[in-house]
Amino acid sequence: MSVRQGVNSIAERWARSARALKKEDRPYGEALVRLAKMHSSEAFAGCDDALEGVVFSVLVEIVKRQNQADREEEPRVDP
């Protein structure tokens, strides 16, 4: 199985798992599935393992969103 096929397979399993979550947790599981696919194409180049590619993709988005949130929280000082 190629890394691309592996990523798709993992995302499908995660989607099934997300549907099995409690109603209030489903949106978070579904978000993980979306995040897993966001950078998977780039991860194919550097990852030999599908799970590594999925986790890399999710972590890139988490770090990016955290940095955006940090910038929004910075106090704005007039010069």
All heavy atoms as a GROMACS GRO file, in nm:
protein
  621
    1MET      N    1   0.084  -0.118   0.000
    1MET     CA    2   0.000   0.000   0.000
    1MET      C    3   0.089   0.124   0.000
    1MET      O    4   0.184   0.133   0.077
    1MET     CB    5  -0.090  -0.003   0.124
    1MET     CG    6  -0.180   0.116   0.137
    1MET     SD    7  -0.285   0.119   0.286
    1MET     CE    8  -0.386  -0.023   0.264
    2SER      N    9   0.058   0.218  -0.085
    2SER     CA   10   0.135   0.342  -0.091
    2SER      C   11   0.102   0.429   0.032
    2SER      O   12   0.002   0.406   0.100
    2SER     CB   13   0.103   0.420  -0.218
    2SER     OG   14  -0.027   0.476  -0.210
    3VAL      N   15   0.187   0.528   0.057
    3VAL     CA   16   0.162   0.620   0.168
    3VAL      C   17   0.029   0.691   0.146
    3VAL      O   18  -0.051   0.706   0.239
    3VAL     CB   19   0.278   0.719   0.184
    3VAL    CG1   20   0.246   0.823   0.291
    3VAL    CG2   21   0.407   0.646   0.219
    4ARG      N   22   0.003   0.734   0.023
    4ARG     CA   23  -0.123   0.803  -0.008
    4ARG      C   24  -0.243   0.714   0.025
    4ARG      O   25  -0.339   0.758   0.088
    4ARG     CB   26  -0.126   0.844  -0.154
    4ARG     CG   27  -0.253   0.922  -0.194
    4ARG     CD   28  -0.254   0.956  -0.342
    4ARG     NE   29  -0.136   1.029  -0.384
    4ARG     CZ   30  -0.125   1.162  -0.381
    4ARG    NH1   31  -0.225   1.235  -0.340
    4ARG    NH2   32  -0.014   1.220  -0.421
    5GLN      N   33  -0.238   0.588  -0.015
    5GLN     CA   34  -0.346   0.495   0.015
    5GLN      C   35  -0.358   0.474   0.165
    5GLN      O   36  -0.468   0.465   0.219
    5GLN     CB   37  -0.323   0.362  -0.056
    5GLN     CG   38  -0.338   0.368  -0.205
    5GLN     CD   39  -0.288   0.242  -0.273
    5GLN    OE1   40  -0.192   0.179  -0.229
    5GLN    NE2   41  -0.355   0.205  -0.382
    6GLY      N   42  -0.243   0.466   0.231
    6GLY     CA   43  -0.244   0.449   0.376
    6GLY      C   44  -0.307   0.566   0.448
    6GLY      O   45  -0.384   0.548   0.543
    7VAL      N   46  -0.276   0.688   0.402
    7VAL     CA   47  -0.335   0.807   0.462
    7VAL      C   48  -0.487   0.804   0.444
    7VAL      O   49  -0.562   0.831   0.538
    7VAL     CB   50  -0.275   0.936   0.401
    7VAL    CG1   51  -0.357   1.058   0.438
    7VAL    CG2   52  -0.130   0.953   0.445
    8ASN      N   53  -0.531   0.771   0.326
    8ASN     CA   54  -0.676   0.764   0.301
    8ASN      C   55  -0.741   0.658   0.388
    8ASN      O   56  -0.850   0.679   0.441
    8ASN     CB   57  -0.704   0.736   0.154
    8ASN     CG   58  -0.672   0.856   0.068
    8ASN    OD1   59  -0.678   0.970   0.113
    8ASN    ND2   60  -0.637   0.833  -0.057
    9SER      N   61  -0.675   0.545   0.404
    9SER     CA   62  -0.728   0.438   0.488
    9SER      C   63  -0.738   0.482   0.634
    9SER      O   64  -0.839   0.458   0.701
    9SER     CB   65  -0.638   0.314   0.475
    9SER     OG   66  -0.682   0.211   0.559
   10ILE      N   67  -0.633   0.547   0.683
   10ILE     CA   68  -0.635   0.598   0.821
   10ILE      C   69  -0.746   0.701   0.837
   10ILE      O   70  -0.821   0.699   0.935
   10ILE     CB   71  -0.498   0.656   0.860
   10ILE    CG1   72  -0.395   0.543   0.870
   10ILE    CG2   73  -0.506   0.736   0.989
   10ILE    CD1   74  -0.252   0.591   0.880
   11ALA      N   75  -0.758   0.793   0.743
   11ALA     CA   76  -0.862   0.896   0.750
   11ALA      C   77  -1.001   0.833   0.752
   11ALA      O   78  -1.089   0.880   0.826
   11ALA     CB   79  -0.848   0.994   0.634
   12GLU      N   80  -1.021   0.729   0.674
   12GLU     CA   81  -1.151   0.660   0.674
   12GLU      C   82  -1.178   0.596   0.810
   12GLU      O   83  -1.290   0.603   0.862
   12GLU     CB   84  -1.155   0.554   0.565
   12GLU     CG   85  -1.163   0.611   0.425
   12GLU     CD   86  -1.144   0.505   0.316
   12GLU    OE1   87  -1.153   0.384   0.347
   12GLU    OE2   88  -1.119   0.544   0.202
   13ARG      N   89  -1.077   0.534   0.870
   13ARG     CA   90  -1.094   0.473   1.002
   13ARG      C   91  -1.122   0.580   1.106
   13ARG      O   92  -1.208   0.564   1.194
   13ARG     CB   93  -0.972   0.391   1.041
   13ARG     CG   94  -0.959   0.262   0.964
   13ARG     CD   95  -0.859   0.165   1.026
   13ARG     NE   96  -0.729   0.222   1.055
   13ARG     CZ   97  -0.626   0.224   0.971
   13ARG    NH1   98  -0.639   0.175   0.850
   13ARG    NH2   99  -0.511   0.275   1.009
   14TRP      N  100  -1.050   0.692   1.098
   14TRP     CA  101  -1.073   0.801   1.192
   14TRP      C  102  -1.214   0.858   1.176
   14TRP      O  103  -1.277   0.896   1.274
   14TRP     CB  104  -0.968   0.910   1.174
   14TRP     CG  105  -0.833   0.875   1.231
   14TRP    CD1  106  -0.787   0.752   1.268
   14TRP    CD2  107  -0.727   0.966   1.257
   14TRP    NE1  108  -0.658   0.761   1.314
   14TRP    CE2  109  -0.619   0.891   1.308
   14TRP    CE3  110  -0.712   1.102   1.239
   14TRP    CZ2  111  -0.497   0.950   1.344
   14TRP    CZ3  112  -0.590   1.161   1.274
   14TRP    CH2  113  -0.485   1.085   1.327
   15ALA      N  114  -1.262   0.864   1.053
   15ALA     CA  115  -1.398   0.915   1.029
   15ALA      C  116  -1.501   0.822   1.095
   15ALA      O  117  -1.598   0.869   1.155
   15ALA     CB  118  -1.424   0.928   0.879
   16ARG      N  119  -1.480   0.692   1.083
   16ARG     CA  120  -1.572   0.597   1.149
   16ARG      C  121  -1.564   0.614   1.300
   16ARG      O  122  -1.666   0.611   1.370
   16ARG     CB  123  -1.537   0.453   1.110
   16ARG     CG  124  -1.580   0.415   0.971
   16ARG     CD  125  -1.575   0.264   0.947
   16ARG     NE  126  -1.443   0.206   0.970
   16ARG     CZ  127  -1.346   0.196   0.879
   16ARG    NH1  128  -1.366   0.243   0.757
   16ARG    NH2  129  -1.231   0.140   0.910
   17SER      N  130  -1.445   0.632   1.351
   17SER     CA  131  -1.428   0.654   1.495
   17SER      C  132  -1.496   0.782   1.539
   17SER      O  133  -1.557   0.788   1.645
   17SER     CB  134  -1.279   0.659   1.530
   17SER     OG  135  -1.218   0.535   1.504
   18ALA      N  136  -1.485   0.886   1.458
   18ALA     CA  137  -1.548   1.014   1.491
   18ALA      C  138  -1.700   0.998   1.501
   18ALA      O  139  -1.763   1.055   1.590
   18ALA     CB  140  -1.513   1.121   1.387
   19ARG      N  141  -1.756   0.920   1.410
   19ARG     CA  142  -1.902   0.898   1.414
   19ARG      C  143  -1.944   0.821   1.539
   19ARG      O  144  -2.058   0.833   1.584
   19ARG     CB  145  -1.948   0.824   1.289
   19ARG     CG  146  -1.944   0.910   1.164
   19ARG     CD  147  -2.012   0.843   1.046
   19ARG     NE  148  -1.941   0.726   0.998
   19ARG     CZ  149  -1.843   0.726   0.908
   19ARG    NH1  150  -1.802   0.840   0.856
   19ARG    NH2  151  -1.785   0.613   0.871
   20ALA      N  152  -1.853   0.745   1.598
   20ALA     CA  153  -1.884   0.667   1.718
   20ALA      C  154  -1.870   0.748   1.846
   20ALA      O  155  -1.912   0.703   1.952
   20ALA     CB  156  -1.794   0.544   1.725
   21LEU      N  157  -1.813   0.867   1.836
   21LEU     CA  158  -1.796   0.952   1.954
   21LEU      C  159  -1.931   1.004   2.004
   21LEU      O  160  -2.030   1.005   1.931
   21LEU     CB  161  -1.706   1.070   1.921
   21LEU     CG  162  -1.560   1.040   1.893
   21LEU    CD1  163  -1.489   1.166   1.842
   21LEU    CD2  164  -1.490   0.986   2.017
   22LYS      N  165  -1.930   1.053   2.128
   22LYS     CA  166  -2.048   1.120   2.180
   22LYS      C  167  -2.080   1.238   2.090
   22LYS      O  168  -1.990   1.298   2.030
   22LYS     CB  169  -2.022   1.173   2.321
   22LYS     CG  170  -1.999   1.067   2.423
   22LYS     CD  171  -1.969   1.134   2.557
   22LYS     CE  172  -1.902   1.039   2.651
   22LYS     NZ  173  -1.860   1.106   2.773
   23LYS      N  174  -2.206   1.273   2.084
   23LYS     CA  175  -2.252   1.380   1.994
   23LYS      C  176  -2.170   1.508   2.010
   23LYS      O  177  -2.130   1.570   1.912
   23LYS     CB  178  -2.400   1.408   2.019
   23LYS     CG  179  -2.459   1.507   1.926
   23LYS     CD  180  -2.606   1.526   1.954
   23LYS     CE  181  -2.666   1.625   1.857
   23LYS     NZ  182  -2.810   1.642   1.877
   24GLU      N  183  -2.140   1.546   2.135
   24GLU     CA  184  -2.069   1.671   2.157
   24GLU      C  185  -1.920   1.662   2.116
   24GLU      O  186  -1.856   1.765   2.095
   24GLU     CB  187  -2.081   1.718   2.303
   24GLU     CG  188  -2.022   1.624   2.405
   24GLU     CD  189  -2.118   1.520   2.459
   24GLU    OE1  190  -2.226   1.499   2.402
   24GLU    OE2  191  -2.084   1.459   2.561
   25ASP      N  192  -1.867   1.541   2.105
   25ASP     CA  193  -1.727   1.525   2.066
   25ASP      C  194  -1.708   1.499   1.917
   25ASP      O  195  -1.596   1.508   1.866
   25ASP     CB  196  -1.664   1.409   2.145
   25ASP     CG  197  -1.651   1.441   2.293
   25ASP    OD1  198  -1.642   1.560   2.327
   25ASP    OD2  199  -1.650   1.346   2.374
   26ARG      N  200  -1.814   1.465   1.846
   26ARG     CA  201  -1.804   1.434   1.703
   26ARG      C  202  -1.740   1.544   1.620
   26ARG      O  203  -1.655   1.515   1.535
   26ARG     CB  204  -1.942   1.400   1.646
   26ARG     CG  205  -1.975   1.257   1.664
   26ARG     CD  206  -2.105   1.220   1.596
   26ARG     NE  207  -2.169   1.124   1.683
   26ARG     CZ  208  -2.295   1.123   1.718
   26ARG    NH1  209  -2.377   1.214   1.668
   26ARG    NH2  210  -2.342   1.032   1.799
   27PRO      N  211  -1.776   1.670   1.643
   27PRO     CA  212  -1.712   1.776   1.561
   27PRO      C  213  -1.560   1.776   1.575
   27PRO      O  214  -1.489   1.805   1.478
   27PRO     CB  215  -1.773   1.905   1.614
   27PRO     CG  216  -1.903   1.864   1.674
   27PRO     CD  217  -1.880   1.726   1.730
   28TYR      N  218  -1.509   1.742   1.692
   28TYR     CA  219  -1.364   1.740   1.712
   28TYR      C  220  -1.301   1.622   1.638
   28TYR      O  221  -1.194   1.636   1.578
   28TYR     CB  222  -1.330   1.734   1.861
   28TYR     CG  223  -1.390   1.849   1.936
   28TYR    CD1  224  -1.496   1.830   2.024
   28TYR    CD2  225  -1.342   1.979   1.919
   28TYR    CE1  226  -1.553   1.936   2.093
   28TYR    CE2  227  -1.399   2.087   1.987
   28TYR     CZ  228  -1.503   2.064   2.074
   28TYR     OH  229  -1.559   2.170   2.141
   29GLY      N  230  -1.366   1.508   1.642
   29GLY     CA  231  -1.317   1.393   1.566
   29GLY      C  232  -1.320   1.420   1.417
   29GLY      O  233  -1.225   1.387   1.345
   30GLU      N  234  -1.426   1.483   1.371
   30GLU     CA  235  -1.437   1.516   1.228
   30GLU      C  236  -1.330   1.618   1.188
   30GLU      O  237  -1.275   1.612   1.078
   30GLU     CB  238  -1.578   1.568   1.198
   30GLU     CG  239  -1.684   1.460   1.212
   30GLU     CD  240  -1.826   1.513   1.219
   30GLU    OE1  241  -1.845   1.637   1.225
   30GLU    OE2  242  -1.919   1.430   1.220
   31ALA      N  243  -1.301   1.711   1.278
   31ALA     CA  244  -1.196   1.811   1.251
   31ALA      C  245  -1.061   1.742   1.237
   31ALA      O  246  -0.981   1.777   1.150
   31ALA     CB  247  -1.192   1.916   1.361
   32LEU      N  248  -1.033   1.642   1.321
   32LEU     CA  249  -0.908   1.568   1.309
   32LEU      C  250  -0.896   1.500   1.174
   32LEU      O  251  -0.787   1.497   1.115
   32LEU     CB  252  -0.896   1.465   1.421
   32LEU     CG  253  -0.853   1.519   1.556
   32LEU    CD1  254  -0.857   1.409   1.661
   32LEU    CD2  255  -0.713   1.579   1.548
   33VAL      N  256  -1.006   1.445   1.125
   33VAL     CA  257  -1.003   1.380   0.994
   33VAL      C  258  -0.966   1.483   0.887
   33VAL      O  259  -0.881   1.457   0.802
   33VAL     CB  260  -1.139   1.313   0.962
   33VAL    CG1  261  -1.143   1.261   0.820
   33VAL    CG2  262  -1.167   1.200   1.062
   34ARG      N  263  -1.027   1.601   0.893
   34ARG     CA  264  -0.994   1.706   0.795
   34ARG      C  265  -0.848   1.748   0.807
   34ARG      O  266  -0.778   1.763   0.708
   34ARG     CB  267  -1.085   1.827   0.813
   34ARG     CG  268  -1.227   1.805   0.764
   34ARG     CD  269  -1.306   1.935   0.761
   34ARG     NE  270  -1.312   2.001   0.890
   34ARG     CZ  271  -1.398   1.971   0.988
   34ARG    NH1  272  -1.487   1.874   0.971
   34ARG    NH2  273  -1.398   2.039   1.102
   35LEU      N  274  -0.802   1.765   0.930
   35LEU     CA  275  -0.663   1.806   0.951
   35LEU      C  276  -0.565   1.700   0.902
   35LEU      O  277  -0.458   1.733   0.848
   35LEU     CB  278  -0.637   1.833   1.100
   35LEU     CG  279  -0.709   1.951   1.163
   35LEU    CD1  280  -0.678   1.958   1.312
   35LEU    CD2  281  -0.673   2.080   1.094
   36ALA      N  282  -0.601   1.576   0.918
   36ALA     CA  283  -0.514   1.466   0.874
   36ALA      C  284  -0.490   1.470   0.724
   36ALA      O  285  -0.382   1.432   0.678
   36ALA     CB  286  -0.576   1.332   0.914
   37LYS      N  287  -0.584   1.520   0.650
   37LYS     CA  288  -0.573   1.523   0.505
   37LYS      C  289  -0.514   1.653   0.451
   37LYS      O  290  -0.470   1.658   0.337
   37LYS     CB  291  -0.712   1.505   0.442
   37LYS     CG  292  -0.773   1.369   0.468
   37LYS     CD  293  -0.910   1.363   0.406
   37LYS     CE  294  -0.976   1.230   0.425
   37LYS     NZ  295  -1.106   1.226   0.360
   38MET      N  296  -0.507   1.757   0.532
   38MET     CA  297  -0.469   1.890   0.483
   38MET      C  298  -0.328   1.896   0.425
   38MET      O  299  -0.306   1.960   0.323
   38MET     CB  300  -0.485   1.994   0.593
   38MET     CG  301  -0.630   2.023   0.623
   38MET     SD  302  -0.649   2.156   0.739
   38MET     CE  303  -0.628   2.295   0.629
   39HIS      N  304  -0.232   1.833   0.489
   39HIS     CA  305  -0.093   1.841   0.444
   39HIS      C  306  -0.040   1.704   0.406
   39HIS      O  307   0.081   1.685   0.394
   39HIS     CB  308  -0.004   1.902   0.552
   39HIS     CG  309  -0.043   2.042   0.586
   39HIS    ND1  310  -0.011   2.149   0.507
   39HIS    CD2  311  -0.116   2.091   0.688
   39HIS    CE1  312  -0.060   2.258   0.560
   39HIS    NE2  313  -0.126   2.226   0.670
   40SER      N  314  -0.128   1.611   0.385
   40SER     CA  315  -0.084   1.474   0.358
   40SER      C  316  -0.005   1.466   0.228
   40SER      O  317   0.090   1.389   0.217
   40SER     CB  318  -0.202   1.378   0.358
   40SER     OG  319  -0.298   1.414   0.263
   41SER      N  320  -0.038   1.548   0.129
   41SER     CA  321   0.037   1.545   0.003
   41SER      C  322   0.183   1.583   0.026
   41SER      O  323   0.273   1.520  -0.029
   41SER     CB  324  -0.025   1.639  -0.099
   41SER     OG  325  -0.152   1.593  -0.136
   42GLU      N  326   0.205   1.686   0.107
   42GLU     CA  327   0.342   1.727   0.136
   42GLU      C  328   0.414   1.621   0.218
   42GLU      O  329   0.533   1.598   0.202
   42GLU     CB  330   0.344   1.860   0.212
   42GLU     CG  331   0.291   1.977   0.132
   42GLU     CD  332   0.143   2.002   0.153
   42GLU    OE1  333   0.070   1.908   0.190
   42GLU    OE2  334   0.099   2.115   0.130
   43ALA      N  335   0.340   1.555   0.306
   43ALA     CA  336   0.400   1.454   0.393
   43ALA      C  337   0.445   1.332   0.315
   43ALA      O  338   0.536   1.262   0.356
   43ALA     CB  339   0.301   1.413   0.502
   44PHE      N  340   0.383   1.307   0.199
   44PHE     CA  341   0.423   1.191   0.119
   44PHE      C  342   0.570   1.199   0.082
   44PHE      O  343   0.638   1.097   0.073
   44PHE     CB  344   0.342   1.181  -0.010
   44PHE     CG  345   0.195   1.162   0.009
   44PHE    CD1  346   0.106   1.216  -0.081
   44PHE    CD2  347   0.144   1.090   0.115
   44PHE    CE1  348  -0.031   1.200  -0.066
   44PHE    CE2  349   0.008   1.072   0.132
   44PHE     CZ  350  -0.080   1.128   0.042
   45ALA      N  351   0.619   1.319   0.059
   45ALA     CA  352   0.757   1.336   0.015
   45ALA      C  353   0.856   1.299   0.124
   45ALA      O  354   0.963   1.248   0.096
   45ALA     CB  355   0.780   1.479  -0.030
   46GLY      N  356   0.822   1.324   0.250
   46GLY     CA  357   0.918   1.302   0.357
   46GLY      C  358   0.888   1.188   0.451
   46GLY      O  359   0.971   1.156   0.536
   47CYS      N  360   0.772   1.129   0.439
   47CYS     CA  361   0.733   1.023   0.532
   47CYS      C  362   0.716   0.891   0.458
   47CYS      O  363   0.652   0.887   0.354
   47CYS     CB  364   0.602   1.059   0.601
   47CYS     SG  365   0.609   1.212   0.696
   48ASP      N  366   0.773   0.788   0.514
   48ASP     CA  367   0.758   0.655   0.456
   48ASP      C  368   0.639   0.580   0.514
   48ASP      O  369   0.599   0.477   0.463
   48ASP     CB  370   0.885   0.571   0.480
   48ASP     CG  371   1.005   0.629   0.408
   48ASP    OD1  372   0.986   0.691   0.301
   48ASP    OD2  373   1.116   0.611   0.458
   49ASP      N  374   0.586   0.632   0.622
   49ASP     CA  375   0.478   0.565   0.694
   49ASP      C  376   0.352   0.652   0.689
   49ASP      O  377   0.359   0.773   0.715
   49ASP     CB  378   0.523   0.543   0.840
   49ASP     CG  379   0.416   0.479   0.924
   49ASP    OD1  380   0.395   0.358   0.910
   49ASP    OD2  381   0.352   0.551   1.003
   50ALA      N  382   0.240   0.592   0.657
   50ALA     CA  383   0.115   0.668   0.644
   50ALA      C  384   0.074   0.735   0.775
   50ALA      O  385   0.033   0.851   0.775
   50ALA     CB  386   0.003   0.576   0.595
   51LEU      N  387   0.086   0.664   0.885
   51LEU     CA  388   0.048   0.723   1.013
   51LEU      C  389   0.135   0.843   1.046
   51LEU      O  390   0.087   0.945   1.095
   51LEU     CB  391   0.054   0.619   1.126
   51LEU     CG  392   0.012   0.669   1.264
   51LEU    CD1  393  -0.130   0.727   1.261
   51LEU    CD2  394   0.023   0.557   1.365
   52GLU      N  395   0.264   0.833   1.015
   52GLU     CA  396   0.353   0.945   1.036
   52GLU      C  397   0.308   1.066   0.953
   52GLU      O  398   0.307   1.180   1.001
   52GLU     CB  399   0.496   0.907   0.999
   52GLU     CG  400   0.596   1.016   1.022
   52GLU     CD  401   0.737   0.978   0.977
   52GLU    OE1  402   0.754   0.876   0.908
   52GLU    OE2  403   0.829   1.054   1.011
   53GLY      N  404   0.267   1.042   0.830
   53GLY     CA  405   0.219   1.150   0.744
   53GLY      C  406   0.093   1.214   0.798
   53GLY      O  407   0.079   1.337   0.796
   54VAL      N  408   0.002   1.133   0.850
   54VAL     CA  409  -0.123   1.185   0.907
   54VAL      C  410  -0.093   1.268   1.031
   54VAL      O  411  -0.142   1.380   1.046
   54VAL     CB  412  -0.219   1.069   0.940
   54VAL    CG1  413  -0.334   1.116   1.026
   54VAL    CG2  414  -0.270   1.004   0.813
   55VAL      N  415  -0.012   1.216   1.119
   55VAL     CA  416   0.020   1.288   1.242
   55VAL      C  417   0.096   1.417   1.210
   55VAL      O  418   0.068   1.522   1.269
   55VAL     CB  419   0.102   1.198   1.338
   55VAL    CG1  420   0.154   1.277   1.457
   55VAL    CG2  421   0.016   1.081   1.386
   56PHE      N  422   0.188   1.412   1.115
   56PHE     CA  423   0.260   1.533   1.072
   56PHE      C  424   0.162   1.640   1.025
   56PHE      O  425   0.171   1.756   1.064
   56PHE     CB  426   0.359   1.498   0.962
   56PHE     CG  427   0.436   1.615   0.909
   56PHE    CD1  428   0.546   1.664   0.977
   56PHE    CD2  429   0.398   1.677   0.792
   56PHE    CE1  430   0.617   1.773   0.928
   56PHE    CE2  431   0.468   1.787   0.742
   56PHE     CZ  432   0.578   1.834   0.811
   57SER      N  433   0.067   1.600   0.943
   57SER     CA  434  -0.032   1.693   0.890
   57SER      C  435  -0.113   1.757   1.002
   57SER      O  436  -0.132   1.879   1.004
   57SER     CB  437  -0.124   1.619   0.792
   57SER     OG  438  -0.224   1.705   0.744
   58VAL      N  439  -0.160   1.677   1.095
   58VAL     CA  440  -0.239   1.728   1.207
   58VAL      C  441  -0.154   1.824   1.291
   58VAL      O  442  -0.200   1.934   1.327
   58VAL     CB  443  -0.294   1.613   1.293
   58VAL    CG1  444  -0.355   1.665   1.422
   58VAL    CG2  445  -0.397   1.531   1.216
   59LEU      N  446  -0.031   1.786   1.320
   59LEU     CA  447   0.054   1.870   1.403
   59LEU      C  448   0.087   2.003   1.336
   59LEU      O  449   0.092   2.107   1.403
   59LEU     CB  450   0.182   1.796   1.441
   59LEU     CG  451   0.161   1.679   1.538
   59LEU    CD1  452   0.291   1.602   1.557
   59LEU    CD2  453   0.105   1.726   1.670
   60VAL      N  454   0.110   2.004   1.206
   60VAL     CA  455   0.135   2.130   1.134
   60VAL      C  456   0.018   2.225   1.154
   60VAL      O  457   0.036   2.343   1.185
   60VAL     CB  458   0.160   2.104   0.983
   60VAL    CG1  459   0.151   2.234   0.903
   60VAL    CG2  460   0.295   2.038   0.961
   61GLU      N  461  -0.103   2.175   1.139
   61GLU     CA  462  -0.221   2.262   1.154
   61GLU      C  463  -0.239   2.307   1.298
   61GLU      O  464  -0.277   2.423   1.323
   61GLU     CB  465  -0.347   2.191   1.104
   61GLU     CG  466  -0.362   2.199   0.955
   61GLU     CD  467  -0.366   2.341   0.903
   61GLU    OE1  468  -0.444   2.425   0.952
   61GLU    OE2  469  -0.288   2.370   0.811
   62ILE      N  470  -0.212   2.221   1.394
   62ILE     CA  471  -0.226   2.260   1.535
   62ILE      C  472  -0.127   2.372   1.568
   62ILE      O  473  -0.164   2.472   1.630
   62ILE     CB  474  -0.206   2.139   1.628
   62ILE    CG1  475  -0.326   2.045   1.618
   62ILE    CG2  476  -0.184   2.183   1.772
   62ILE    CD1  477  -0.308   1.913   1.690
   63VAL      N  478  -0.002   2.355   1.526
   63VAL     CA  479   0.100   2.457   1.553
   63VAL      C  480   0.064   2.588   1.482
   63VAL      O  481   0.075   2.697   1.539
   63VAL     CB  482   0.240   2.407   1.512
   63VAL    CG1  483   0.342   2.519   1.518
   63VAL    CG2  484   0.282   2.292   1.600
   64LYS      N  485   0.020   2.578   1.358
   64LYS     CA  486  -0.017   2.698   1.282
   64LYS      C  487  -0.131   2.772   1.352
   64LYS      O  488  -0.126   2.895   1.368
   64LYS     CB  489  -0.057   2.659   1.140
   64LYS     CG  490  -0.087   2.777   1.051
   64LYS     CD  491  -0.090   2.742   0.903
   64LYS     CE  492  -0.199   2.649   0.865
   64LYS     NZ  493  -0.214   2.634   0.719
   65ARG      N  494  -0.232   2.700   1.394
   65ARG     CA  495  -0.346   2.763   1.460
   65ARG      C  496  -0.307   2.822   1.595
   65ARG      O  497  -0.357   2.928   1.634
   65ARG     CB  498  -0.461   2.664   1.473
   65ARG     CG  499  -0.521   2.632   1.338
   65ARG     CD  500  -0.621   2.523   1.344
   65ARG     NE  501  -0.663   2.489   1.207
   65ARG     CZ  502  -0.776   2.432   1.178
   65ARG    NH1  503  -0.862   2.401   1.272
   65ARG    NH2  504  -0.806   2.405   1.052
   66GLN      N  505  -0.218   2.755   1.667
   66GLN     CA  506  -0.172   2.808   1.794
   66GLN      C  507  -0.094   2.938   1.773
   66GLN      O  508  -0.112   3.034   1.847
   66GLN     CB  509  -0.084   2.707   1.868
   66GLN     CG  510  -0.041   2.754   2.005
   66GLN     CD  511  -0.158   2.780   2.097
   66GLN    OE1  512  -0.246   2.695   2.112
   66GLN    NE2  513  -0.162   2.897   2.159
   67ASN      N  514  -0.010   2.942   1.672
   67ASN     CA  515   0.064   3.065   1.642
   67ASN      C  516  -0.030   3.178   1.605
   67ASN      O  517  -0.010   3.293   1.645
   67ASN     CB  518   0.166   3.041   1.530
   67ASN     CG  519   0.288   2.967   1.578
   67ASN    OD1  520   0.318   2.965   1.696
   67ASN    ND2  521   0.358   2.905   1.486
   68GLN      N  522  -0.133   3.148   1.528
   68GLN     CA  523  -0.231   3.251   1.491
   68GLN      C  524  -0.303   3.302   1.614
   68GLN      O  525  -0.323   3.423   1.631
   68GLN     CB  526  -0.331   3.196   1.390
   68GLN     CG  527  -0.270   3.172   1.253
   68GLN     CD  528  -0.362   3.094   1.160
   68GLN    OE1  529  -0.460   3.034   1.201
   68GLN    NE2  530  -0.326   3.095   1.031
   69ALA      N  531  -0.340   3.212   1.704
   69ALA     CA  532  -0.409   3.252   1.827
   69ALA      C  533  -0.317   3.337   1.915
   69ALA      O  534  -0.362   3.436   1.973
   69ALA     CB  535  -0.457   3.129   1.904
   70ASP      N  536  -0.190   3.299   1.921
   70ASP     CA  537  -0.094   3.377   2.000
   70ASP      C  538  -0.080   3.518   1.946
   70ASP      O  539  -0.073   3.615   2.022
   70ASP     CB  540   0.043   3.308   2.002
   70ASP     CG  541   0.044   3.180   2.084
   70ASP    OD1  542  -0.052   3.156   2.161
   70ASP    OD2  543   0.142   3.103   2.070
   71ARG      N  544  -0.074   3.532   1.813
   71ARG     CA  545  -0.061   3.665   1.753
   71ARG      C  546  -0.184   3.749   1.781
   71ARG      O  547  -0.175   3.870   1.802
   71ARG     CB  548  -0.038   3.654   1.602
   71ARG     CG  549   0.104   3.617   1.565
   71ARG     CD  550   0.133   3.638   1.418
   71ARG     NE  551   0.040   3.570   1.329
   71ARG     CZ  552   0.055   3.447   1.282
   71ARG    NH1  553   0.160   3.375   1.316
   71ARG    NH2  554  -0.033   3.394   1.202
   72GLU      N  555  -0.300   3.688   1.781
   72GLU     CA  556  -0.424   3.762   1.807
   72GLU      C  557  -0.432   3.808   1.951
   72GLU      O  558  -0.496   3.909   1.980
   72GLU     CB  559  -0.545   3.676   1.771
   72GLU     CG  560  -0.560   3.653   1.623
   72GLU     CD  561  -0.666   3.550   1.588
   72GLU    OE1  562  -0.735   3.500   1.679
   72GLU    OE2  563  -0.679   3.519   1.468
   73GLU      N  564  -0.368   3.735   2.042
   73GLU     CA  565  -0.371   3.771   2.184
   73GLU      C  566  -0.269   3.877   2.222
   73GLU      O  567  -0.277   3.935   2.329
   73GLU     CB  568  -0.348   3.646   2.270
   73GLU     CG  569  -0.463   3.550   2.269
   73GLU     CD  570  -0.436   3.427   2.356
   73GLU    OE1  571  -0.335   3.425   2.429
   73GLU    OE2  572  -0.517   3.334   2.350
   74GLU      N  573  -0.168   3.901   2.136
   74GLU     CA  574  -0.066   4.000   2.165
   74GLU      C  575  -0.131   4.137   2.183
   74GLU      O  576  -0.214   4.178   2.102
   74GLU     CB  577   0.038   4.005   2.054
   74GLU     CG  578   0.126   3.883   2.047
   74GLU     CD  579   0.225   3.888   1.932
   74GLU    OE1  580   0.230   3.990   1.861
   74GLU    OE2  581   0.295   3.789   1.914
   75PRO      N  582  -0.092   4.205   2.288
   75PRO     CA  583  -0.150   4.340   2.307
   75PRO      C  584  -0.108   4.434   2.195
   75PRO      O  585   0.006   4.431   2.148
   75PRO     CB  586  -0.091   4.386   2.441
   75PRO     CG  587   0.026   4.298   2.465
   75PRO     CD  588   0.005   4.172   2.387
   76ARG      N  589  -0.202   4.510   2.150
   76ARG     CA  590  -0.174   4.606   2.044
   76ARG      C  591  -0.142   4.741   2.109
   76ARG      O  592  -0.224   4.799   2.177
   76ARG     CB  593  -0.294   4.617   1.952
   76ARG     CG  594  -0.328   4.486   1.885
   76ARG     CD  595  -0.433   4.502   1.780
   76ARG     NE  596  -0.499   4.389   1.725
   76ARG     CZ  597  -0.454   4.267   1.703
   76ARG    NH1  598  -0.334   4.236   1.733
   76ARG    NH2  599  -0.528   4.173   1.650
   77VAL      N  600  -0.020   4.786   2.083
   77VAL     CA  601   0.025   4.912   2.142
   77VAL      C  602   0.041   5.013   2.030
   77VAL      O  603   0.104   4.986   1.929
   77VAL     CB  604   0.160   4.894   2.216
   77VAL    CG1  605   0.208   5.024   2.274
   77VAL    CG2  606   0.147   4.786   2.322
   78ASP      N  607  -0.019   5.132   2.050
   78ASP     CA  608  -0.003   5.238   1.952
   78ASP      C  609   0.138   5.293   1.961
   78ASP      O  610   0.190   5.314   2.071
   78ASP     CB  611  -0.102   5.351   1.977
   78ASP     CG  612  -0.244   5.310   1.944
   78ASP    OD1  613  -0.261   5.222   1.857
   78ASP    OD2  614  -0.339   5.365   2.002
   79PRO      N  615   0.202   5.318   1.846
   79PRO     CA  616   0.339   5.373   1.848
   79PRO      C  617   0.347   5.512   1.900
   79PRO      O  618   0.271   5.588   1.919
   79PRO     CB  619   0.382   5.368   1.702
   79PRO     CG  620   0.263   5.337   1.620
   79PRO     CD  621   0.154   5.297   1.714
   0.00000   0.00000   0.00000
